[in-house]
Amino acid sequence: MTEIKIDTKFIKLQQALKLANLISQGSDAKEIILDGMVSINGEVVFQRGKKVFDGDIIEVSGLGKIIVRN
């Protein structure tokens, strides 16, 4: 599991995926999110701009997991 540190109250999902190096560009995020490959705390999400907070766990099918920390 990859841990990413943020200095703000939240980070947007697309930014978190890029920060964790699971994707290289925004269009990649759009594709995997719309394909239903991304979940936050076990719930599939379809919004690139979804806010992710401290302690949230993002899972990308076939690519890995991320935990967000302040």
C-alpha positions as CSV (number, residue, x, y, z in Angstrom):
1,M,0.0,0.0,0.0
2,T,1.3,3.4,-1.0
3,E,1.0,6.3,1.5
4,I,0.6,9.8,0.3
5,K,0.9,12.9,2.5
6,I,-1.2,16.0,2.0
7,D,-0.9,19.4,3.6
8,T,-4.5,20.3,3.0
9,K,-7.9,19.1,4.4
10,F,-8.5,17.0,1.3
11,I,-7.2,16.1,-2.2
12,K,-9.1,15.4,-5.3
13,L,-9.1,11.8,-6.4
14,Q,-7.4,12.4,-9.8
15,Q,-4.6,14.4,-8.0
16,A,-4.2,11.6,-5.5
17,L,-3.7,9.0,-8.2
18,K,-1.1,11.1,-9.9
19,L,0.7,11.9,-6.6
20,A,0.9,8.1,-5.9
21,N,2.3,7.5,-9.4
22,L,-0.5,5.1,-10.3
23,I,-1.2,7.2,-13.4
24,S,0.8,9.5,-15.5
25,Q,-1.8,11.9,-16.8
26,G,-5.3,13.1,-16.2
27,S,-6.8,11.3,-19.2
28,D,-5.6,8.0,-17.6
29,A,-7.5,8.9,-14.4
30,K,-10.6,9.7,-16.3
31,E,-10.5,6.3,-18.1
32,I,-10.0,4.1,-15.1
33,I,-12.5,6.0,-13.0
34,L,-15.2,5.9,-15.6
35,D,-14.5,2.2,-16.1
36,G,-15.4,1.6,-12.4
37,M,-11.8,0.5,-11.5
38,V,-11.4,2.9,-8.5
39,S,-13.0,2.7,-5.1
40,I,-12.6,4.8,-2.0
41,N,-13.1,3.0,1.3
42,G,-14.6,0.0,-0.6
43,E,-17.2,2.1,-2.6
44,V,-16.7,2.4,-6.3
45,V,-16.5,6.0,-7.4
46,F,-17.1,7.6,-10.8
47,Q,-16.0,11.2,-10.1
48,R,-12.5,12.4,-10.9
49,G,-13.0,15.4,-8.6
50,K,-14.2,13.4,-5.6
51,K,-12.7,14.7,-2.4
52,V,-10.4,12.3,-0.5
53,F,-9.6,12.9,3.1
54,D,-7.0,11.8,5.7
55,G,-7.4,8.1,6.4
56,D,-9.2,7.3,3.2
57,I,-8.1,4.3,1.3
58,I,-8.2,4.4,-2.5
59,E,-8.0,1.1,-4.4
60,V,-7.4,0.8,-8.1
61,S,-8.1,-2.6,-9.6
62,G,-4.8,-4.2,-10.8
63,L,-2.7,-1.2,-9.8
64,G,-2.7,-1.0,-6.0
65,K,-3.9,0.8,-2.9
66,I,-3.2,4.3,-1.6
67,I,-3.8,5.6,1.9
68,V,-4.1,9.4,2.4
69,R,-2.4,11.0,5.4
70,N,-2.2,14.5,6.7
